[in-house]
Each structure stands twice: as C-alpha cells, then as structure tokens.
Amino acid sequence: MPFVFSHVEYCDMHFVYGFCDGNARAAVEEYQRRFPDRRIPSRSVFTRIHQTLRDTGSLPSVSVQSEREVVRTINTRENILEMVQRSPRLSTRRMASRIGVSRMQVWRTLHEEDLYPYHDQRVQHLEPGDHAQRMDLCHWIKAHPELLSVILFSDEASFTRDGVNNLRNVHTWSHNNPHETSVTNFQKRFSVNVWCGVLGNRLIGPFVFHNNLTGNTYEAFLRNELPCLLEDIPLMIRSQMYFQHDGAPPHYTRHVRDYLDESFPNRWLGRGGPVAWPPRSPDLTPLDYYLWGHMKTLVYETKVDSREALRDRIFAAAEHIRNHPGNIASATQSLLMRAENCIAAGGGHFEQLL
C-alpha cells in the first residue's frame, strides 16, 4: 500500500521505532498508546521508514496522491478489514470481487494487518455422552503419570494400495496444458491389516493379519502372537505392564475380555475393562496421533505395486521408527499434556489448541 502519512507522522513513527529498539510489533503498540487519534500504521511501515532513512538518508516522501485517492485507499482498506471481521472464512477472491480491487491488494492489506490464513483442525465427532468418559480417563492418566511408560498402547490400521492421496496437491507447471495423466487401479485393489503397539519408547510389531479381524482371530493373536512380540521386553516391565485397546467390536467379545482379565488382572484399558476407554478418542492414543500418520508417510513415499511390496514397506517403515526411540517416548509422554488439555476442554476437542 502506498504511504499516506505526513512528514510529522513519519518522524514520530521513526522515534517510536527507535524507542522500542527496532521491535516493530512493540512499536505499533507504543504508537497507538501515544497517538490514539491517529491512523495506526502496520509493522511493515515502521521497518520501511527505517530502511528508507538508512538507504537514502531521508524519510519517505509524502505520497503525491490526491486527497480523494487517499480517502479511497483508506476506505478500501477499512472495507477489507470489516469484511474479514464479519466473515472470517471469506476467500480473498470473493473479497476482491465484492470490493472491486485486485486479490493482491487484498493480500497486501491482510498481511500488513498481521492477518494470516489458518486451516481447520480435523477432529473426531463426539456424542453427547463421550465427554464424561473422556474426562474420567484423563483424570486417571493425570493421577498415574508413572504408568505411561508401562502401558502397551495398541491398535490396528489398514494400509491400501494407493493410501490417501490428495490430487489437488499434484500439479505440473507449464506454458501449455501437458495433458498429464495419473494411473489408478480401481480394478486391482489390495490392502494389509496391521497391528502395532507402543510401549514407552519401544515400537512393538508390526503384525499382519491375513484375514479380516474377528473376535476369534484377535483372541488367537493375543494368546499366541503377542507373547512372541514381547519377548525382548524385560520381565520386570511385562509383569507390571498394562494393555490398552479401543472399543472395536473384535476387542469387546466375551472371550477376549476374559483373556485380558486373566492375563492383565485390573491392568487393561478398553471397552468394558477395569479402566474404561472412551469411544471416539483417537486424540488420546499415540498410535492415532503419532504412529499411523508417520508410518503411512514413509510407506507411501512412492507408489506400491503389490501386496508383498506394501508389506515390506510397512516393516521397513516400522524399523525406521523403531530406530528413533526418543520420538516414540516423546509421543507417549505427550499423552499427559493431552489429558490435561482434554480436562481443560471439559472432555471436548482440544487438538486445535496444541
């Protein structure tokens, strides 16, 4: 935006900028405090004045705009800011169209006022009764922070051929349309159903289920496969270890709960367990808020052409993650901070505040 200030105002701005030791943000606040009746310049104006004085030895020249042009510029700026305040989700294209200015002028105005676009945080839908259950779990976590290192958090995830791709982020710069294509395989699909666990700073697994997960296959996994996956865990940790899973139907069958009561007496978290796991709470388990996203980023760096290749990618990604135990430990311990934020939110959504 062109300068529309007087020489006196420029002098006062530069004085205030020096008074604030070259801190433009503090200069805006100080200038507003000293001159509440004046139009308040943006941070960039303060830095431009100092830069111009240093480079040319003089203050910026007063704009030669006519008074009518100055008023029109100020009115346009005020219209843009009023429109943003009234409709914060309005696009710059729509604002420019309604006011009759260029998108660049809208962007420049918003930037000079320290306004930036922020994306929504996608969160899981919560039912009315979920908040109290989430609060109960978070209070339990907060009361037993020492247990975070001995809870085996577990979950299953499905890896498909193509993963999750956003084609809007795939483009080709060219003077003319190159008419590029992207090959899909709707008639040749495959997927891999994977179990993983996180215990302190360790990644347990992965284990690949060859068939659909049912109560019977899940119980067989707990009895026959999980002990093998835990062989490298010290006996002292296994003897006091807690087991966690969510409320998926295969996890809730009677024989699975009976087995957990027998193997982890009063030491398992889940639907119907000694410590109830609240439904619709992926924001409270490190597998959902850390592991699966990280693993899928590694797996889908390039396209996968076969189920065997997909399986190999999963194990390679797991090995990469396993070699960074500090990251796993940080993700696990961050659950305490998440529990505190969930309590502060009354059991509601909190990830948008992290």
QUIMOLIN-V430686 format. One record per pair of residues at least 12 apart in sequence whose ideal C-beta (glycine too) atoms are under 10 Angstrom apart, sorted by the first residue. I is the first residue (numbers start at 1). J is the second residue. D is the distance in Angstrom with one decimal. If there is no record, write none. Layout:
((I	J	D) (I	J	D))
This chain:
((1	41	9.9) (1	42	8.5) (1	44	9.0) (1	45	8.8) (1	73	6.8) (1	74	9.7) (1	76	9.2) (1	77	7.1) (1	105	7.8) (1	108	6.0) (1	109	6.7) (1	111	10.0) (1	112	6.5) (2	60	9.8) (2	63	5.3) (2	64	9.3) (2	65	6.6) (2	69	8.9) (2	70	8.9) (2	73	7.1) (3	41	9.2) (3	45	7.6) (3	48	8.1) (3	49	8.8) (3	52	9.5) (3	59	9.7) (3	60	5.2) (3	61	7.8) (3	62	7.1) (3	63	5.0) (3	65	9.0) (4	39	8.1) (4	41	9.6) (4	62	8.5) (4	63	5.3) (4	65	6.7) (4	69	8.8) (4	70	4.9) (4	71	9.4) (4	73	6.2) (4	74	7.0) (4	77	9.6) (5	38	8.9) (5	39	7.9) (5	41	6.9) (5	45	7.6) (5	49	8.9) (5	59	9.7) (5	60	8.2) (5	62	7.4) (5	63	8.0) (5	70	10.0) (6	38	9.9) (6	62	6.2) (6	63	9.7) (7	59	6.4) (7	60	9.0) (7	61	8.8) (7	62	6.1) (9	31	9.3) (9	35	8.3) (9	38	6.8) (9	39	8.5) (9	41	8.0) (9	45	9.7) (9	49	9.7) (9	59	9.9) (9	62	9.4) (10	41	9.4) (10	45	9.0) (10	49	5.8) (10	52	9.1) (10	53	8.9) (10	58	9.9) (10	59	4.6) (10	60	6.2) (10	61	9.5) (10	62	8.1) (11	49	9.2) (11	59	6.9) (12	31	7.3) (12	34	7.6) (12	35	6.8) (12	38	8.4) (13	27	7.5) (13	28	9.7) (13	31	6.4) (13	35	9.4) (13	38	9.8) (13	41	6.2) (13	45	6.8) (13	46	5.8) (13	48	9.7) (13	49	5.5) (13	50	9.0) (13	59	9.1) (13	60	10.0) (14	27	9.4) (14	46	7.9) (14	49	5.2) (14	50	6.5) (14	52	9.6) (14	53	6.5) (14	59	7.0) (14	60	10.0) (15	27	9.7) (15	30	9.9) (15	31	9.4) (15	34	9.5) (16	28	8.8) (16	29	9.6) (16	30	5.1) (16	31	4.8) (16	32	9.7) (16	33	9.3) (16	34	6.8) (16	35	8.8) (16	41	9.8) (16	46	7.6) (17	30	8.9) (17	31	8.5) (17	43	9.8) (17	45	9.4) (17	46	4.6) (17	47	7.9) (17	49	6.9) (17	50	5.8) (17	53	9.8) (18	46	9.9) (18	50	8.1) (19	31	9.5) (19	34	9.4) (20	46	8.5) (22	46	8.7) (22	47	8.4) (22	50	7.2) (23	43	9.2) (23	46	9.0) (24	41	9.7) (24	42	8.5) (24	43	3.7) (24	44	7.5) (24	45	8.6) (24	46	4.6) (24	47	5.4) (24	48	9.8) (24	50	9.0) (25	43	5.9) (25	46	9.2) (25	114	8.2) (26	43	9.5) (26	46	9.7) (27	41	8.8) (27	43	7.3) (27	45	9.3) (27	46	4.7) (27	47	8.9) (27	49	9.9) (27	50	9.7) (28	40	6.5) (28	41	7.2) (28	42	7.0) (28	43	5.7) (28	45	8.8) (28	46	7.1) (28	114	8.7) (31	45	9.6) (31	46	7.9) (39	74	7.3) (39	77	9.4) (39	78	10.0) (40	113	9.8) (41	112	8.5) (42	108	9.9) (42	109	9.1) (42	111	8.4) (42	112	3.8) (42	113	6.1) (42	114	7.3) (43	111	9.9) (43	112	7.7) (43	113	9.4) (43	114	6.9) (44	108	9.3) (44	111	7.8) (44	112	5.5) (44	113	9.9) (44	114	9.5) (45	60	9.1) (45	112	7.7) (48	60	7.1) (73	101	10.0) (73	105	9.4) (73	109	9.9) (75	99	9.5) (76	99	6.3) (76	100	8.7) (76	101	5.9) (76	105	7.2) (76	106	9.2) (76	109	7.7) (77	101	9.9) (77	105	9.0) (77	106	9.9) (77	108	9.6) (77	109	5.4) (77	112	8.6) (77	113	8.5) (78	109	9.6) (79	95	8.7) (79	98	8.6) (79	99	5.3) (79	100	9.7) (79	101	8.9) (79	109	9.5) (80	92	9.3) (80	95	6.1) (80	96	8.9) (80	98	9.7) (80	99	6.5) (80	101	7.9) (80	105	8.0) (80	106	5.8) (80	107	9.9) (80	108	9.6) (80	109	4.8) (80	110	7.1) (80	113	8.7) (80	115	9.5) (81	109	7.2) (81	110	8.3) (81	113	6.4) (81	115	8.2) (83	95	5.4) (83	98	7.0) (83	99	7.4) (83	106	9.1) (84	106	9.2) (84	109	9.1) (84	110	6.9) (84	113	8.5) (84	115	6.5) (85	115	9.9) (88	115	9.2) (88	117	9.8) (88	118	9.5) (89	117	9.7) (89	120	9.3) (90	106	9.9) (91	103	9.1) (91	106	9.4) (91	117	9.2) (92	104	9.0) (92	105	9.6) (92	106	4.7) (92	107	5.9) (92	109	9.7) (92	110	7.5) (92	117	8.5) (93	106	8.5) (94	106	9.5) (95	107	9.7) (95	109	9.3) (95	110	8.8) (118	352	9.6) (120	352	7.8) (121	349	8.0) (121	350	9.7) (121	351	5.5) (121	352	3.8) (121	353	8.8) (121	354	8.6) (122	351	8.7) (122	352	9.3) (123	280	9.7) (123	282	9.1) (123	283	7.2) (123	348	9.1) (123	349	4.5) (123	350	8.7) (123	351	6.0) (123	352	6.9) (124	279	9.4) (124	280	5.0) (124	281	7.2) (124	282	5.6) (124	283	6.9) (124	288	9.0) (124	349	8.1) (124	351	9.3) (125	280	6.6) (125	349	9.6) (126	278	9.1) (126	279	8.8) (126	280	5.7) (126	281	8.5) (126	347	8.1) (126	348	6.7) (126	349	7.2) (127	279	7.5) (127	280	6.9) (129	278	9.4) (129	279	9.0) (129	347	10.0) (130	278	5.9) (130	279	6.2) (130	280	5.7) (130	281	7.5) (130	347	7.0) (130	348	8.8) (131	278	8.8) (131	342	9.2) (131	345	8.7) (131	346	6.1) (131	347	3.2) (131	348	5.9) (131	349	10.0) (132	278	8.6) (132	346	9.3) (132	347	6.3) (133	276	6.3) (133	277	8.4) (133	278	3.7) (133	279	7.3) (133	280	9.5) (133	281	8.2) (133	347	7.6) (134	277	9.8) (134	278	4.5) (134	279	9.1) (134	280	8.7) (134	281	5.9) (134	283	9.0) (134	284	7.2) (134	339	9.2) (134	342	5.8) (134	343	8.8) (134	345	9.0) (134	346	9.0) (134	347	4.1) (134	348	8.0) (134	349	10.0) (134	350	9.7) (135	278	8.6) (135	339	9.6) (135	342	7.3) (135	343	6.3) (135	345	9.4) (135	346	7.2) (135	347	4.1) (135	348	9.5) (136	275	8.8) (136	276	6.7) (136	278	7.5) (136	347	8.6) (137	269	7.7) (137	275	7.1) (137	276	6.9) (137	277	6.7) (137	278	5.5) (137	281	7.5) (137	284	6.8) (137	339	7.6) (137	342	8.4) (137	347	9.1) (138	278	9.0) (138	281	9.6) (138	284	7.4) (138	335	9.2) (138	336	9.4) (138	338	8.0) (138	339	3.8) (138	340	7.5) (138	341	8.7) (138	342	4.6) (138	343	5.0) (138	344	9.6) (138	345	9.6) (138	347	7.5) (138	350	9.7) (139	339	7.9) (139	342	9.6) (139	343	6.7) (139	347	10.0) (140	269	8.6) (140	275	6.0) (140	276	9.1) (140	339	8.5) (141	269	9.7) (141	275	9.3) (141	284	8.2) (141	335	6.4) (141	336	6.4) (141	338	8.6) (141	339	4.2) (141	340	8.9) (141	342	9.1) (141	343	9.4) (142	336	6.9) (142	339	5.3) (142	340	6.4) (142	342	9.6) (142	343	7.0) (143	339	9.8) (144	242	9.4) (144	275	9.4) (144	336	9.8) (145	333	8.5) (145	335	9.2) (145	336	5.3) (145	339	8.9) (147	240	8.8) (147	241	9.6) (147	242	6.2) (147	267	9.2) (147	269	9.8) (147	275	9.7) (148	200	7.8) (148	242	9.6) (148	286	9.5) (148	329	9.5) (148	332	5.7) (148	333	6.1) (148	334	9.4) (148	335	6.0) (148	336	6.4) (148	339	9.6) (149	199	8.0) (149	200	4.3) (149	201	8.0) (149	202	9.9) (149	237	8.4) (149	241	9.9) (149	329	8.1) (149	332	7.1) (149	333	8.0) (150	199	7.4) (150	200	7.0) (150	233	9.9) (150	236	9.7) (150	237	6.0) (150	238	9.1) (150	239	9.6) (150	240	5.6) (150	241	5.2) (150	242	6.1) (150	267	8.9) (151	197	9.8) (151	198	8.7) (151	199	7.4) (151	200	8.5) (151	241	7.5) (151	242	4.4) (151	243	7.8) (151	244	5.5) (151	267	9.0) (151	268	9.4) (151	269	7.1) (151	275	9.5) (151	285	9.8) (151	286	9.6) (151	332	8.1) (151	335	8.7) (152	197	5.0) (152	198	7.4) (152	199	4.6) (152	200	9.0) (152	202	9.2) (152	204	6.7) (152	226	8.8) (152	229	9.8) (152	230	8.0) (152	233	8.8) (152	237	9.5) (152	238	9.3) (152	241	5.7) (152	242	6.7) (152	243	5.2) (152	244	6.5) (152	245	9.1) (152	264	9.1) (152	267	9.9) (152	268	9.2) (152	269	9.6) (153	196	9.1) (153	197	6.4) (153	198	4.7) (153	199	7.5) (153	200	9.9) (153	204	9.3) (153	242	9.2) (153	243	8.9) (153	244	4.9) (153	245	8.3) (153	246	9.8) (153	269	8.6) (153	284	9.5) (153	285	5.4) (153	286	5.6) (153	287	5.8) (153	288	9.3) (153	290	9.9) (153	291	8.7) (153	331	9.5) (153	332	7.5) (153	335	8.4) (154	195	6.7) (154	196	7.1) (154	197	4.3) (154	198	7.8) (154	199	9.1) (154	204	7.7) (154	205	8.4) (154	207	10.0) (154	222	9.6) (154	226	8.6) (154	243	7.0) (154	244	6.2) (154	245	5.0) (154	246	8.8) (154	251	9.3) (154	269	9.9) (154	270	9.5) (154	285	8.7) (154	287	7.2) (155	194	9.3) (155	195	7.4) (155	196	6.7) (155	197	8.0) (155	198	8.9) (155	244	8.8) (155	245	6.9) (155	246	6.6) (155	248	8.8) (155	251	9.9) (155	282	8.8) (155	285	6.5) (155	286	9.3) (155	287	4.1) (155	288	6.7) (155	291	8.0) (155	292	7.5) (156	193	6.1) (156	194	6.6) (156	195	5.0) (156	196	8.0) (156	206	9.8) (156	207	9.2) (156	209	7.4) (156	213	6.2) (156	218	8.8) (156	221	9.7) (156	245	8.7) (156	246	9.2) (156	248	7.5) (156	250	8.7) (156	251	9.3) (156	287	9.1) (156	292	9.7) (157	192	9.2) (157	193	7.7) (157	194	5.6) (157	195	8.4) (157	196	7.5) (157	206	9.2) (157	287	7.7) (157	288	8.8) (157	291	8.5) (157	292	4.9) (157	293	9.9) (157	295	8.0) (157	296	8.0) (157	314	9.5) (158	191	5.3) (158	192	7.2) (158	193	5.4) (158	194	7.6) (158	209	9.8) (158	213	9.6) (158	292	9.9) (159	190	9.5) (159	191	6.3) (159	192	4.7) (159	193	8.0) (159	194	6.2) (159	206	9.7) (159	208	9.4) (159	292	9.2) (159	295	8.4) (159	296	7.0) (159	299	6.3) (159	300	8.6) (159	304	8.6) (159	307	9.6) (159	310	5.9) (159	311	8.6) (159	313	8.2) (159	314	6.1) (159	317	9.7) (160	189	6.9) (160	190	7.4) (160	191	4.5) (160	192	8.1) (160	296	10.0) (160	300	9.6) (160	304	9.0) (160	310	8.3) (161	184	9.3) (161	185	6.0) (161	186	9.9) (161	188	7.6) (161	189	5.7) (161	190	5.4) (161	191	7.1) (161	192	9.5) (161	300	9.8) (161	303	8.4) (161	304	6.0) (161	305	8.3) (161	306	8.8) (161	307	8.2) (161	309	9.8) (161	310	7.0) (162	183	10.0) (162	184	6.9) (162	185	7.1) (162	186	9.5) (162	189	8.5) (162	300	7.9) (162	303	7.6) (162	304	7.9) (163	296	6.0) (163	297	9.3) (163	299	7.0) (163	300	3.9) (163	301	9.9) (163	303	9.0) (163	304	8.0) (163	310	9.4) (164	296	7.4) (164	300	7.9) (165	182	8.7) (165	184	9.3) (165	300	7.7) (165	303	9.5) (167	182	6.7) (167	184	9.8) (170	182	6.9) (183	303	8.5) (185	303	9.4) (185	305	8.9) (188	305	9.5) (188	306	9.7) (189	307	9.9) (190	304	8.9) (190	305	9.9) (190	306	7.5) (190	307	4.3) (190	308	9.5) (190	309	9.9) (190	310	7.1) (190	311	9.9) (191	307	7.9) (191	310	8.1) (192	206	9.2) (192	208	5.8) (192	209	8.5) (192	210	9.5) (192	299	9.6) (192	304	9.7) (192	307	6.5) (192	308	9.7) (192	310	5.4) (192	311	5.6) (192	313	9.3) (192	314	6.4) (193	207	9.6) (193	208	7.0) (193	209	4.5) (193	210	8.5) (193	211	8.4) (193	212	7.4) (193	213	6.2) (193	217	9.9) (194	206	4.8) (194	207	7.1) (194	208	5.7) (194	209	7.6) (194	292	9.0) (194	295	8.5) (194	299	9.9) (194	310	9.8) (194	311	8.7) (194	314	5.9) (194	315	9.5) (194	318	8.8) (195	207	4.5) (195	208	7.9) (195	209	6.8) (195	213	8.5) (195	218	8.9) (195	221	6.8) (195	225	8.4) (195	226	8.8) (195	229	8.8) (195	245	9.5) (195	287	9.8) (196	229	9.6) (196	287	6.4) (196	291	6.2) (196	292	8.0) (196	295	7.8) (196	314	9.2) (196	318	7.1) (196	321	9.2) (197	226	8.2) (197	229	7.4) (197	230	8.6) (197	243	8.7) (197	244	8.8) (197	245	9.2) (197	287	7.9) (197	291	9.3) (198	244	9.4) (198	285	8.5) (198	286	5.1) (198	287	6.1) (198	290	7.9) (198	291	6.2) (198	321	9.6) (198	328	6.2) (198	329	9.5) (198	331	7.3) (198	332	6.1) (199	230	8.2) (199	233	6.8) (199	237	7.6) (199	238	9.5) (199	241	7.1) (199	242	9.5) (199	243	9.7) (199	328	8.9) (199	332	8.2) (200	233	9.3) (200	237	7.9) (200	241	9.7) (200	325	8.4) (200	328	7.6) (200	329	6.4) (200	332	6.2) (200	333	9.1) (201	322	9.7) (201	324	9.2) (201	325	3.9) (201	326	7.0) (201	327	8.6) (201	328	4.9) (201	329	3.7) (201	330	8.7) (201	331	9.3) (201	332	7.1) (201	333	9.2) (202	230	9.6) (202	232	8.3) (202	233	7.2) (202	237	9.4) (202	322	7.5) (202	325	6.8) (202	328	6.7) (202	329	8.9) (202	332	9.4) (203	287	9.9) (203	291	7.5) (203	295	9.3) (203	318	6.1) (203	319	8.8) (203	320	9.8) (203	321	5.5) (203	322	4.6) (203	323	9.4) (203	324	9.3) (203	325	8.3) (203	327	10.0) (203	328	6.0) (204	226	8.3) (204	229	5.3) (204	230	6.7) (204	232	9.1) (204	233	7.9) (204	318	9.6) (204	322	9.4) (205	225	9.2) (205	226	9.1) (205	229	5.8) (205	314	9.7) (205	315	9.4) (205	318	6.9) (205	322	9.7) (206	229	9.1) (206	291	10.0) (206	295	8.4) (206	311	9.1) (206	314	5.8) (206	315	6.5) (206	317	8.8) (206	318	5.1) (206	319	9.9) (207	221	6.8) (207	225	5.7) (207	226	8.1) (207	228	9.2) (207	229	6.5) (208	307	9.8) (208	310	9.8) (208	311	6.1) (208	314	7.5) (208	315	8.7) (209	221	7.4) (209	225	9.6) (212	250	9.1) (213	248	7.7) (213	249	9.0) (213	250	5.0) (213	251	9.1) (214	249	8.6) (214	250	5.6) (214	253	8.3) (215	248	9.9) (215	249	7.5) (215	250	4.9) (215	251	8.2) (215	252	8.0) (215	253	3.3) (215	254	8.3) (215	255	6.7) (215	256	5.8) (215	257	9.9) (216	250	8.5) (216	253	8.1) (216	255	7.9) (216	256	9.2) (217	250	7.4) (218	245	8.9) (218	248	8.6) (218	249	9.6) (218	250	4.3) (218	251	6.6) (218	252	9.9) (218	253	7.6) (218	255	9.4) (218	256	5.9) (218	259	9.6) (219	250	8.5) (219	251	9.9) (219	253	7.3) (219	254	10.0) (219	255	5.4) (219	256	5.1) (219	257	9.8) (219	258	9.0) (219	259	5.9) (219	260	9.6) (221	250	9.6) (221	256	9.8) (222	243	8.6) (222	245	9.5) (222	251	9.8) (222	255	9.9) (222	256	7.0) (222	259	5.8) (222	260	7.5) (222	263	7.5) (222	264	9.9) (223	255	10.0) (223	256	10.0) (223	259	6.6) (223	263	8.6) (226	243	8.7) (226	263	9.1) (227	263	9.3) (239	267	9.9) (240	267	7.6) (241	263	9.9) (241	264	7.4) (241	267	7.1) (241	268	9.6) (242	264	6.7) (242	266	9.3) (242	267	4.6) (242	268	6.3) (242	269	6.4) (242	273	9.8) (242	274	9.3) (242	275	7.8) (243	260	6.4) (243	263	7.7) (243	264	4.8) (243	267	6.9) (243	268	4.4) (243	269	7.2) (243	270	7.8) (243	273	8.7) (244	264	9.8) (244	267	9.9) (244	268	7.0) (244	269	4.1) (244	270	6.6) (244	273	8.6) (244	275	8.3) (244	277	6.7) (244	284	9.8) (244	285	7.1) (244	286	10.0) (244	287	9.4) (245	260	8.7) (245	268	8.1) (245	269	7.6) (245	270	5.0) (245	271	8.5) (245	273	8.7) (245	277	7.3) (245	285	9.1) (245	287	9.8) (246	269	9.3) (246	270	6.9) (246	271	7.3) (246	277	5.8) (246	278	9.1) (246	279	7.7) (246	280	9.2) (246	281	7.7) (246	282	8.3) (246	284	9.7) (246	285	7.2) (246	287	9.4) (246	288	8.9) (247	270	6.6) (247	271	3.3) (247	272	8.0) (247	273	9.5) (247	276	9.0) (247	277	6.1) (247	278	8.4) (247	279	5.3) (247	280	9.1) (247	281	9.4) (248	270	9.3) (248	271	8.3) (248	279	9.9) (249	271	9.4) (251	270	5.9) (251	271	6.6) (251	272	8.9) (251	273	9.4) (251	277	9.1) (252	270	7.7) (252	271	5.0) (252	272	6.1) (252	273	9.6) (253	272	10.0) (254	272	9.2) (256	270	8.9) (256	272	9.5) (257	270	7.9) (257	271	8.6) (257	272	5.6) (257	273	7.3) (260	272	9.3) (260	273	6.8) (260	274	9.1) (261	273	8.4) (261	274	8.2) (269	285	9.6) (278	342	9.7) (278	347	8.2) (281	342	8.6) (281	347	9.6) (282	351	9.6) (283	335	9.7) (283	338	6.6) (283	341	9.3) (283	342	7.6) (283	349	7.7) (283	350	7.2) (283	351	5.3) (283	354	9.3) (284	335	6.7) (284	338	6.2) (284	339	7.2) (284	342	7.0) (284	350	9.8) (285	331	10.0) (285	335	7.9) (285	338	9.6) (286	328	7.8) (286	329	9.9) (286	330	9.4) (286	331	4.4) (286	332	5.3) (286	333	9.2) (286	334	7.6) (286	335	6.4) (286	338	9.3) (287	331	9.0) (289	331	7.4) (289	334	8.2) (289	335	8.7) (289	338	7.6) (289	351	7.6) (289	354	9.5) (290	321	9.3) (290	327	8.0) (290	328	7.9) (290	330	8.6) (290	331	3.8) (290	332	8.5) (290	334	8.1) (290	335	9.8) (291	317	9.9) (291	318	9.1) (291	321	7.1) (291	327	9.9) (291	328	8.1) (291	331	7.3) (294	317	8.0) (294	320	9.1) (294	321	6.3) (294	324	9.6) (294	327	8.2) (294	328	9.8) (294	331	8.8) (295	313	9.3) (295	314	7.1) (295	317	4.8) (295	318	6.8) (295	320	8.8) (295	321	6.5) (296	313	9.8) (296	314	9.2) (296	317	8.1) (297	317	8.4) (298	313	7.5) (298	314	9.0) (298	316	7.6) (298	317	3.8) (298	318	8.9) (298	319	10.0) (298	320	6.1) (298	321	7.7) (299	311	10.0) (299	312	9.7) (299	313	4.5) (299	314	5.9) (299	315	9.9) (299	316	8.2) (299	317	5.1) (299	318	9.6) (300	313	8.1) (300	317	9.5) (301	313	8.5) (301	317	9.2) (334	354	8.9) (337	350	9.9) (337	354	8.0) (338	350	7.1) (338	351	8.1) (338	354	7.6) (341	353	6.3) (341	354	6.7))
